[in-house]
Amino acid sequence: MKKKIKIIILLASLLLVACGGGWSSEDSTAYIEACTSGGQLNDSYCQCNLDYLKDKFPNPNEITPEDSVVILEAAENCAYHLY
């Protein structure tokens, strides 16, 4: 259940920043705020996740629902920040 909540939060966060070209500082801030807003994910995890996604998607407009595998990879890659 927690994993599903985290995935939903991450997908919602990506949708919030998926406008404009490239990752602006406002995009990054919005992503971190959305990621941490539920109180279950810490800043370190969310920053790691954001960095991973920025590496894979230089432009947030490139992220589509079909990229859920990459989003899950980011979650798994950064999971050590949760403990």
C-alpha positions as CSV (number, residue, x, y, z in Angstrom):
1,M,0.0,0.0,0.0
2,K,2.8,2.4,0.9
3,K,4.5,1.7,-2.4
4,K,1.3,2.6,-4.3
5,I,1.0,5.8,-2.4
6,K,4.6,6.7,-3.1
7,I,4.1,6.0,-6.8
8,I,1.0,8.1,-6.9
9,I,2.8,11.0,-5.2
10,L,5.7,10.7,-7.7
11,L,3.4,10.6,-10.7
12,A,1.4,13.6,-9.4
13,S,4.7,15.5,-8.8
14,L,5.8,14.8,-12.3
15,L,2.6,16.1,-13.7
16,L,3.0,19.3,-11.7
17,V,6.4,20.1,-13.2
18,A,5.7,18.8,-16.7
19,C,5.2,22.2,-18.4
20,G,7.8,24.5,-20.0
21,G,11.2,23.5,-21.3
22,G,13.9,21.9,-19.1
23,W,13.9,21.7,-15.3
24,S,13.6,25.2,-13.9
25,S,14.3,25.9,-10.2
26,E,10.5,26.4,-9.8
27,D,10.0,22.9,-11.3
28,S,12.5,21.4,-8.9
29,T,11.0,23.2,-5.9
30,A,7.5,22.1,-6.9
31,Y,8.6,18.5,-7.3
32,I,10.3,18.5,-3.8
33,E,7.3,20.1,-2.2
34,A,4.8,17.7,-3.8
35,C,7.0,14.7,-3.0
36,T,7.4,15.6,0.7
37,S,3.9,16.9,1.2
38,G,2.4,13.6,2.4
39,G,4.8,13.4,5.2
40,Q,6.0,9.9,4.3
41,L,8.9,10.8,2.1
42,N,11.9,12.9,3.3
43,D,13.8,15.6,1.6
44,S,16.9,13.4,0.9
45,Y,14.8,10.7,-0.8
46,C,12.9,13.3,-2.9
47,Q,16.1,15.1,-3.9
48,C,17.6,11.8,-5.0
49,N,14.5,10.9,-6.9
50,L,14.5,14.3,-8.6
51,D,18.2,14.0,-9.6
52,Y,17.6,10.6,-11.0
53,L,14.7,11.8,-13.1
54,K,16.6,14.9,-14.3
55,D,19.3,12.6,-15.5
56,K,16.8,10.5,-17.5
57,F,14.6,13.3,-18.6
58,P,16.4,16.6,-19.3
59,N,13.0,18.1,-20.0
60,P,10.0,17.2,-17.8
61,N,7.8,17.5,-20.9
62,E,9.4,14.3,-22.1
63,I,7.9,12.3,-19.2
64,T,4.8,10.3,-20.2
65,P,2.6,7.8,-18.4
66,E,4.5,5.1,-20.3
67,D,7.6,6.1,-18.4
68,S,6.3,4.5,-15.1
69,V,9.1,1.9,-15.3
70,V,11.7,4.7,-15.1
71,I,9.8,6.3,-12.2
72,L,9.8,3.0,-10.4
73,E,13.6,2.7,-11.1
74,A,14.1,6.1,-9.5
75,A,12.1,5.1,-6.4
76,E,14.1,1.9,-6.1
77,N,17.4,3.7,-6.7
78,C,16.7,6.1,-3.9
79,A,15.0,3.8,-1.4
80,Y,18.0,3.7,0.9
81,H,17.2,7.4,1.8
82,L,14.0,6.2,3.5
83,Y,15.8,4.3,6.3
